[in-house]
Amino acid sequence: MGYVTTHVLDTAQGCPGKGIKIDLYCVVNGERRFLKTVTTNDDGRCDRPILDGAELQEGEYELEFHAGAYFASRGDRVKEPAFLNVIPLRFGVNDATQHYHVPLLLSPYAYSTYRGS
């Protein structure tokens, strides 16, 4: 069975993005349906897969990373409103038996992602 994981790296500080709230949605016909909220651990990862086994179906999903709250909690001097507050990453699952790793490389003014392994 397949599963979905993530990993957040704070590239501005050179450390894991710990304590970041992530909301997960499935997207059907352009409409989002909330599934769950997870939080990254001290290594910037979630303790368990975000979706696992029968939870993972083919289709579109969206992760919302609450970056603004993360930077505020670190005491970073980010002017309000934060340039990057909530970062949505929409991705497709076309084979529910595979591992989909969706990492986020993050700084207060930029981010990138890719399909990890």
N, C-alpha and C positions, 0 to 999 in steps of 0.2 A: 504494500500500500504506500501511496505517496504522502508527502507532507510539505509544509511551508515553514521556513525559518527566516529570521532576519538577524542582522548584526549592525549596530550603529557605532561608527567611529567619529569622534570629534577631531577633525583634522586641524582645527585652529589650535587646540591644546595638545594634540598628539596623544589622546587617551580614549578609552572606550566611552561611549555615551551612556552613562548609567542613570537609571531612574527616569527614563523617557517613557511617557505614556504613548501607547499606540492603539488606535481604534481600528478594527477590522470590519469591512463591509463586503458583502457580495453585491454584484451589479447585474441586474436583470432588466433588459430592455431600457437601459439608461438610468434606471432607478436604483438607488443604493438601499440596501437593507443591512442594518447594524447586526453584527454577529457577536463581537466580544471586545473587551479591552484587556490589553496585556501591558506589562511594564518591563523595561530592560533591567537586567541585573548588573552587578559590578563589572562584568566583562562586556557590557553593551549588548548582551544576547538575552533571549527569553529562556526561562528555565526549562520549558517544554516547547515542542513545535507549536506554532500558532494555529495551524490546522493539521490534523493527523487522521490517517485511515479513512473511514467512511465520511468524516466531516468534509474532506476535500473532494470536490466535484469539478468536472470540467466547466469552464466559464471564466468570467471576469471577477476580479477582486480588487479592493482598494485598501491600502494601509494609510492611515493618517498619523504622521509622526508629529507630536506636540513639541516642536523645537523651541518656540518662543518661551514656553514655561521652563524648559530645560535650561536655556541660557540665563533666564532670570534667576533660577534657583542656584546657579553657579556664582551669581553676583557679577556677571559680565555687564559691562556698561553698554547696553544696547538701548538706543533711543526707542521710546514707545510712539506709535506702535512698532513692534519689531518688524524688520524687513521680511524675515522668514518666521512666521508664527506657526501655522499648521501646514505641513508638507504632505500633499496627497500623492501616493504612488499607485497608479492603476496598472495591473498586470493581468495577463491571460494565462489560464491553465488549460492546455490542450491534451494533456495525458495525466490523469489523476493517479497514475502509478509512479510518477517521478517525484524527485525532490526539487522543490523550487525554493532557492535561497535568494532573498531580496535584501541585500545590504544597502545601507545608507551611509555615505560619507558626507559629513556635515560641518559647516562653519556658520557664523552668524549671517553671512552674506552670499553663500553659495552652497550647493549640494550636488551630489551625483549618485547614480545607482547603476547597477548592472545585474545580470543573472549570474549569481555566484554558484559555487559548487558545494 
